[in-house]
């Protein structure tokens, strides 16, 4: 009996770890939103994120895996280089460009495509067997469809409003001006290009998971994450330096920008990626990708509690649409008031 319970607990460890990872990633999205609303460049934020990830993971890898770490071969280095591209510099910057052209909610919804893309790639590369006639194969297909379908329902369907509990907390209330700018860009941007970049970001993440599963088989978790972070930080810094010429934008103070890059780097791209590598070694890339739809649920609830966003059964995009409509009305009202003030000033003696 004790042996059965122990085996059950051992089998549940990857599940519990992936739930923790998605909750941590939800925190990343909250910090990400706060930093961008404070006016921080996303390209610079990605560069700092990767640098903090490398700075935190290299010492851990040297201390914890100095005995178990195999020799660094050319194949391992090449895998790490491409992991840095698809899981760091490329995917995060594609996400940022898509965000600028559409909305944060739309880009978050695109992450629901990751399980299906990973599933297809894993089958093509023969890392997963479909075996559609078996119960296991049917479960894989059905689970992928249900995870994507459920998250899409949450995104597109407007249900009744849910009042979990009122916290009266809105961490964005000091940054209304930037919110308006982002909303205006989202409503007038190139939606087709933004959608394409969002899909490209999801494809990049799916490729990253496939490569990560391969590297996890031959290299320990912390060392693999450290190598990937080093490559991604170099790539991201070079890209940011080529596109962001304002040196003052690189300054970090004791504010939300510093907290964001430390959390997203150390926790998000450091510890959580190391845990994902550990899970990939035991369950594979498809298992990891199947938990990504949970992220949208976590972010929706966190946004409702901490950002004073209205949460419905479904309704993420409906809420965003309502938010943009309200912002447009506020802008029109503000412009009207300013115009009236100028008219009054003009007629006064």
Buried (B, 14 or more C-beta within 10 A) or exposed (E): EEEEEEEEEEEEEBEEBBEEBBBBBBBBBBBBBBBBBBEBBBBBBBBBBBBBBBBBBBEBBEEBBEEEBEEEEEEBEEBBBBBBBBBBBBBBBBBBBBBBBBBBBBBBBBBBBBBBBBBBBBBEEEBBEBEEEEEEBEEBBEBBEEBBEBBBBBBEBBEEEEEEEEEEEEBBEEBEEBBBBBBBBBBEBEBEEBBBBBBBBBBBBBBBBBBBBBBBEEBBBBBBBBBBBBBBBBBBBEBBBEEBEEEEEEEBEEEBBBBBBBBBBBBBBBBBBBBBBBBBBEBBBBBBBBBBBBBBBBBBBBBBBBBBBBBBEBBBBBBBBBBBEEBBEBBEEEEEEEEEEEEEEEEEE
